[in-house]
Amino acid sequence: MSLLELVKINKNFGGVQALDDVSLTINKGEIYGLIGPNGAGKTTLFNVITGVYLPNNGGISFDQQSIVGRKPYQVALAGIARTFQNIRLFQNMTVMENVMVGMHANTSTGSFGAIFSTKSARHEEKMIREQSAKWLSYVGILTEANNLARNLSYGDQRRLEIARALATKPKLLALDEPAAGMNATETEELKLLIQRIRNDGISILLIEHDVKLIMNLCDRVAVLDFGQKIAEDVPQRVRTDPKVIQAYIGGELP
């Protein structure tokens, strides 16, 4: 059953056609990969899906509801969480506090309760801390909970971003190059984490330059080139598609 459906998405920046009639469908329980050369439009597509950019035309349906025109926080409330190509953490906050921020969409305490520390506010904060600890444990960095985010290793900062996104309780987790800058061991650990997230019922949309990771992890893969989708299929077929090979390196994909 489809979870996210894009129909003929177009996005222009002045005279530049960043996305040209891009259509795709992500199914529930699927790890869906999105690859393409630099400048192909991958991050632009992410930004359109998550409400950062408004498409010039086209339709976006998530869980059977249109999300075109919704603000990023409304898209998050609908059930789409994302990470970023360039890590965006609150560097001077603790690891725990970063995840707690991610839970704001699922809280109900207002300004009155926060200022006067009402019983319900204290109860909710306790719940938030417990849930944040659960997500830190889930991604394997609970021991870092009281450290500042800026003091984490690069790989652990990536894990923290994922924990914060998971704290919003998404139906779809959109990951923008999560393996960037990771060594082979960290990449393998990331692969296992992504598989676990999918097995626990959260669908995945994955942008990644590590083609080997994509091919070994994803159920289906779409390829963008100059803003157009030039291929979409299971990894084994995408890697031998002549248009894909030409778009990348003029030879067989690794």
MARTORDREN-718794 format. One record per residue (C-alpha): residue number from 1; z, x, y. Coordinates in pm, 1 decimal. Layout:
+-----+----------+----------+----------+
: num :       up :     east :    north :
+-----+----------+----------+----------+
: NUM :        Z :        X :        Y :
...
+-----+----------+----------+----------+
END
This chain:
+-----+----------+----------+----------+
: num :       up :     east :    north :
+-----+----------+----------+----------+
:   1 :      0.0 :      0.0 :      0.0 :
:   2 :    -94.3 :    135.0 :    341.4 :
:   3 :    178.8 :    239.3 :    585.1 :
:   4 :    -21.5 :    383.8 :    875.8 :
:   5 :   -380.1 :    289.8 :    956.5 :
:   6 :   -593.8 :    436.1 :   1233.3 :
:   7 :   -924.9 :    269.5 :   1315.1 :
:   8 :  -1190.8 :    441.7 :   1527.2 :
:   9 :   -947.4 :    631.1 :   1751.1 :
:  10 :  -1104.0 :    792.5 :   2058.0 :
:  11 :   -926.9 :   1013.2 :   2309.4 :
:  12 :  -1090.1 :   1176.7 :   2609.6 :
:  13 :   -950.3 :   1430.5 :   2854.0 :
:  14 :  -1189.5 :   1418.3 :   3147.9 :
:  15 :  -1525.8 :   1503.9 :   2998.6 :
:  16 :  -1379.7 :   1645.8 :   2677.0 :
:  17 :  -1391.5 :   1424.9 :   2367.2 :
:  18 :  -1073.4 :   1531.8 :   2184.6 :
:  19 :  -1092.3 :   1258.0 :   1919.0 :
:  20 :  -1414.1 :   1085.5 :   1821.4 :
:  21 :  -1394.0 :    766.6 :   1609.2 :
:  22 :  -1116.7 :    899.9 :   1383.0 :
:  23 :  -1010.8 :    656.6 :   1110.6 :
:  24 :   -760.2 :    723.0 :    833.9 :
:  25 :   -502.3 :    548.2 :    620.5 :
:  26 :   -171.8 :    688.6 :    496.2 :
:  27 :    -16.6 :    509.6 :    202.3 :
:  28 :    350.2 :    451.6 :    134.5 :
:  29 :    502.6 :    733.0 :    -68.8 :
:  30 :    221.1 :    973.1 :     11.4 :
:  31 :    210.3 :   1329.2 :    141.5 :
:  32 :    -98.4 :   1330.4 :    361.1 :
:  33 :   -232.0 :   1656.3 :    497.3 :
:  34 :   -428.5 :   1706.8 :    817.7 :
:  35 :   -610.7 :   2036.4 :    862.6 :
:  36 :   -885.7 :   2182.0 :   1076.7 :
:  37 :   -973.1 :   2485.7 :   1289.0 :
:  38 :   -791.4 :   2552.9 :   1615.3 :
:  39 :   -889.4 :   2294.9 :   1876.2 :
:  40 :  -1001.3 :   2041.7 :   1614.9 :
:  41 :   -777.7 :   1768.4 :   1758.1 :
:  42 :   -491.1 :   1767.7 :   1507.7 :
:  43 :   -200.8 :   1776.9 :   1753.2 :
:  44 :   -383.6 :   1535.7 :   1984.3 :
:  45 :   -399.1 :   1290.8 :   1693.5 :
:  46 :    -26.0 :   1340.5 :   1632.3 :
:  47 :     41.4 :   1269.0 :   1998.0 :
:  48 :   -167.9 :    951.5 :   1986.8 :
:  49 :     14.5 :    829.0 :   1676.5 :
:  50 :    359.6 :    897.3 :   1823.3 :
:  51 :    291.2 :    741.1 :   2163.2 :
:  52 :    267.7 :   1058.0 :   2372.2 :
:  53 :    -98.4 :    980.6 :   2448.1 :
:  54 :   -263.0 :    640.5 :   2479.5 :
:  55 :   -599.4 :    631.4 :   2299.2 :
:  56 :   -902.4 :    535.8 :   2506.8 :
:  57 :   -986.8 :    288.6 :   2233.0 :
:  58 :   -919.5 :    218.2 :   1869.0 :
:  59 :   -638.8 :     62.8 :   1668.8 :
:  60 :   -316.4 :    196.7 :   1518.8 :
:  61 :   -121.5 :    -16.1 :   1272.8 :
:  62 :    212.8 :     93.7 :   1133.3 :
:  63 :    387.3 :   -111.7 :    867.0 :
:  64 :    145.5 :   -398.0 :    944.4 :
:  65 :    224.0 :   -396.3 :   1319.7 :
:  66 :     12.9 :   -257.9 :   1604.7 :
:  67 :    181.9 :     31.8 :   1785.1 :
:  68 :    -92.0 :    100.7 :   2040.1 :
:  69 :     64.0 :    130.9 :   2384.9 :
:  70 :    420.0 :    178.9 :   2263.9 :
:  71 :    631.1 :    452.7 :   2420.3 :
:  72 :    746.2 :    745.1 :   2202.9 :
:  73 :   1098.7 :    603.8 :   2169.8 :
:  74 :    952.9 :    268.6 :   2061.2 :
:  75 :    737.9 :    441.3 :   1800.0 :
:  76 :   1050.9 :    620.6 :   1675.6 :
:  77 :   1236.8 :    288.6 :   1655.3 :
:  78 :    945.3 :    147.7 :   1454.9 :
:  79 :    999.7 :    421.5 :   1196.6 :
:  80 :    788.5 :    728.4 :   1281.6 :
:  81 :    973.3 :   1055.6 :   1340.0 :
:  82 :    812.4 :   1388.2 :   1421.6 :
:  83 :    870.5 :   1758.4 :   1463.1 :
:  84 :    675.9 :   1983.3 :   1698.7 :
:  85 :    447.7 :   2283.7 :   1665.7 :
:  86 :    673.8 :   2469.2 :   1909.3 :
:  87 :   1037.2 :   2418.0 :   1811.8 :
:  88 :   1214.4 :   2179.6 :   2049.8 :
:  89 :   1587.8 :   2196.5 :   1995.7 :
:  90 :   1880.1 :   2173.9 :   2233.9 :
:  91 :   1944.4 :   2546.4 :   2213.8 :
:  92 :   2285.9 :   2542.2 :   2383.7 :
:  93 :   2420.0 :   2259.3 :   2169.0 :
:  94 :   2562.5 :   2303.9 :   1821.9 :
:  95 :   2361.3 :   2238.3 :   1510.5 :
:  96 :   2573.2 :   1929.4 :   1443.5 :
:  97 :   2523.5 :   1798.1 :   1796.9 :
:  98 :   2146.0 :   1834.1 :   1766.0 :
:  99 :   2142.5 :   1603.9 :   1465.9 :
: 100 :   2383.9 :   1362.0 :   1631.3 :
: 101 :   2134.3 :   1327.4 :   1917.8 :
: 102 :   1875.4 :   1222.7 :   1661.3 :
: 103 :   2095.1 :    931.3 :   1556.8 :
: 104 :   2106.9 :    771.1 :   1902.1 :
: 105 :   1847.4 :    510.5 :   1803.1 :
: 106 :   2079.3 :    379.0 :   1533.7 :
: 107 :   2394.9 :    345.2 :   1745.5 :
: 108 :   2534.1 :     54.6 :   1944.6 :
: 109 :   2814.8 :    197.3 :   2160.4 :
: 110 :   2749.1 :    133.9 :   2529.2 :
: 111 :   2871.3 :    317.9 :   2836.0 :
: 112 :   3198.0 :    119.5 :   2845.1 :
: 113 :   3290.4 :    216.7 :   2490.8 :
: 114 :   3196.7 :    579.7 :   2549.3 :
: 115 :   3395.5 :    610.0 :   2873.6 :
: 116 :   3709.5 :    436.5 :   2749.1 :
: 117 :   3687.0 :    561.4 :   2389.5 :
: 118 :   3728.9 :    219.3 :   2235.0 :
: 119 :   3818.5 :    176.6 :   1869.6 :
: 120 :   3462.1 :     77.3 :   1782.2 :
: 121 :   3324.7 :    378.9 :   1972.5 :
: 122 :   3557.6 :    617.1 :   1786.0 :
: 123 :   3460.2 :    459.4 :   1455.4 :
: 124 :   3091.4 :    492.8 :   1534.5 :
: 125 :   3126.4 :    857.5 :   1639.8 :
: 126 :   3304.0 :    931.3 :   1311.1 :
: 127 :   3017.8 :    766.7 :   1124.8 :
: 128 :   2761.5 :    963.7 :   1325.2 :
: 129 :   2933.1 :   1292.7 :   1242.0 :
: 130 :   2951.0 :   1205.2 :    873.9 :
: 131 :   2583.8 :   1108.0 :    861.7 :
: 132 :   2481.7 :   1417.2 :   1057.6 :
: 133 :   2670.1 :   1634.9 :    810.6 :
: 134 :   2486.0 :   1459.5 :    529.2 :
: 135 :   2148.3 :   1545.1 :    679.5 :
: 136 :   2248.9 :   1905.5 :    743.9 :
: 137 :   2354.6 :   1932.3 :    380.8 :
: 138 :   2027.2 :   1769.8 :    276.7 :
: 139 :   1818.6 :   2040.9 :    444.5 :
: 140 :   2057.4 :   2319.0 :    338.5 :
: 141 :   2221.1 :   2429.1 :    664.5 :
: 142 :   2556.8 :   2248.3 :    666.8 :
: 143 :   2739.6 :   2582.9 :    687.3 :
: 144 :   2575.7 :   2634.4 :   1028.7 :
: 145 :   2703.5 :   2301.6 :   1169.5 :
: 146 :   2929.9 :   2451.8 :   1437.7 :
: 147 :   2695.9 :   2731.5 :   1544.4 :
: 148 :   2471.1 :   2702.9 :   1847.6 :
: 149 :   2114.9 :   2607.5 :   1761.9 :
: 150 :   1980.9 :   2914.1 :   1940.6 :
: 151 :   2166.2 :   3141.0 :   1696.5 :
: 152 :   1992.8 :   3003.7 :   1388.1 :
: 153 :   1721.8 :   3199.2 :   1212.0 :
: 154 :   1367.7 :   3077.4 :   1275.2 :
: 155 :   1343.5 :   2909.7 :    935.3 :
: 156 :   1676.3 :   2733.4 :    981.7 :
: 157 :   1569.1 :   2608.9 :   1324.9 :
: 158 :   1272.6 :   2446.1 :   1152.7 :
: 159 :   1511.8 :   2286.7 :    903.0 :
: 160 :   1730.2 :   2162.3 :   1186.7 :
: 161 :   1431.0 :   1993.8 :   1349.1 :
: 162 :   1359.4 :   1817.3 :   1020.8 :
: 163 :   1725.1 :   1711.2 :    984.7 :
: 164 :   1722.6 :   1567.0 :   1337.5 :
: 165 :   1402.9 :   1375.1 :   1262.3 :
: 166 :   1545.7 :   1242.0 :    935.5 :
: 167 :   1855.4 :   1121.5 :   1121.4 :
: 168 :   1638.1 :    856.1 :   1289.1 :
: 169 :   1585.6 :    701.1 :    942.0 :
: 170 :   1204.9 :    714.2 :    949.3 :
: 171 :    956.5 :    554.0 :    714.5 :
: 172 :    701.7 :    822.4 :    807.0 :
: 173 :    788.8 :   1183.1 :    890.3 :
: 174 :    518.0 :   1364.4 :   1087.2 :
: 175 :    547.6 :   1743.3 :   1062.1 :
: 176 :    346.4 :   1959.6 :   1303.4 :
: 177 :    299.0 :   2304.4 :   1146.2 :
: 178 :    649.8 :   2331.6 :    997.0 :
: 179 :    561.9 :   2651.1 :    806.1 :
: 180 :    445.0 :   2839.8 :   1116.2 :
: 181 :    619.6 :   3176.2 :   1133.9 :
: 182 :    784.4 :   3144.0 :    792.6 :
: 183 :    773.8 :   3408.6 :    523.0 :
: 184 :    665.4 :   3330.7 :    165.6 :
: 185 :   1018.2 :   3248.3 :     47.0 :
: 186 :   1087.3 :   3016.1 :    339.1 :
: 187 :    751.8 :   2844.2 :    288.4 :
: 188 :    827.6 :   2778.2 :    -77.6 :
: 189 :   1168.5 :   2635.2 :     15.3 :
: 190 :    998.5 :   2414.6 :    275.6 :
: 191 :    754.1 :   2289.5 :     13.8 :
: 192 :   1041.9 :   2186.6 :   -213.5 :
: 193 :   1218.6 :   2014.1 :     77.5 :
: 194 :    906.7 :   1814.6 :    170.4 :
: 195 :    863.0 :   1708.0 :   -191.0 :
: 196 :   1225.3 :   1596.9 :   -201.9 :
: 197 :   1186.5 :   1393.7 :    117.1 :
: 198 :    884.1 :   1214.7 :    -30.2 :
: 199 :   1064.3 :   1154.9 :   -358.7 :
: 200 :   1346.6 :    993.9 :   -161.3 :
: 201 :   1105.7 :    734.4 :    -22.2 :
: 202 :    979.8 :    878.2 :    307.3 :
: 203 :    605.6 :    922.6 :    353.3 :
: 204 :    482.0 :   1248.3 :    506.1 :
: 205 :    204.1 :   1333.6 :    751.6 :
: 206 :    160.3 :   1709.4 :    759.7 :
: 207 :    -39.0 :   1931.3 :    997.3 :
: 208 :    -48.2 :   2286.5 :    870.1 :
: 209 :   -257.6 :   2601.7 :    909.3 :
: 210 :   -132.9 :   2727.1 :    573.1 :
: 211 :   -420.9 :   2584.0 :    368.8 :
: 212 :   -266.8 :   2700.6 :     41.4 :
: 213 :     49.5 :   2502.6 :    115.3 :
: 214 :   -153.9 :   2193.3 :    202.0 :
: 215 :   -365.1 :   2214.9 :   -111.6 :
: 216 :    -62.8 :   2260.7 :   -338.0 :
: 217 :    149.2 :   1991.6 :   -175.0 :
: 218 :    -56.7 :   1699.1 :    -47.3 :
: 219 :   -184.0 :   1395.5 :   -234.6 :
: 220 :   -479.6 :   1362.2 :      3.6 :
: 221 :   -616.4 :   1576.2 :    283.2 :
: 222 :   -823.2 :   1493.3 :    592.1 :
: 223 :  -1015.1 :   1756.4 :    786.8 :
: 224 :  -1087.7 :   1741.3 :   1160.1 :
: 225 :  -1351.6 :   1947.0 :   1337.0 :
: 226 :  -1436.1 :   1906.4 :   1707.3 :
: 227 :  -1239.1 :   1580.5 :   1711.1 :
: 228 :  -1424.3 :   1421.9 :   1418.9 :
: 229 :  -1302.8 :   1359.7 :   1065.3 :
: 230 :  -1548.1 :   1549.3 :    846.5 :
: 231 :  -1374.4 :   1502.3 :    511.4 :
: 232 :  -1096.9 :   1307.6 :    341.0 :
: 233 :  -1014.6 :   1328.7 :    -28.2 :
: 234 :   -785.3 :   1484.4 :   -286.5 :
: 235 :   -728.6 :   1857.8 :   -223.2 :
: 236 :   -949.8 :   1973.9 :   -511.1 :
: 237 :  -1252.5 :   1803.1 :   -360.6 :
: 238 :  -1179.3 :   1887.0 :      2.1 :
: 239 :  -1160.3 :   2258.5 :    -66.2 :
: 240 :  -1515.0 :   2260.0 :   -210.3 :
: 241 :  -1671.4 :   2028.9 :     50.4 :
: 242 :  -1958.8 :   2220.6 :    217.5 :
: 243 :  -1879.3 :   2075.6 :    562.2 :
: 244 :  -1517.9 :   2189.7 :    534.5 :
: 245 :  -1613.6 :   2537.8 :    420.5 :
: 246 :  -1857.9 :   2570.7 :    707.2 :
: 247 :  -1602.4 :   2449.0 :    961.5 :
: 248 :  -1346.9 :   2706.7 :    851.7 :
: 249 :  -1489.4 :   3037.9 :    752.0 :
: 250 :  -1841.5 :   2999.3 :    622.0 :
: 251 :  -1712.3 :   3061.4 :    271.9 :
: 252 :  -1480.7 :   2909.9 :     13.2 :
: 253 :  -1135.6 :   2803.7 :    128.6 :
: 254 :   -846.3 :   3012.0 :    -10.2 :
+-----+----------+----------+----------+
END
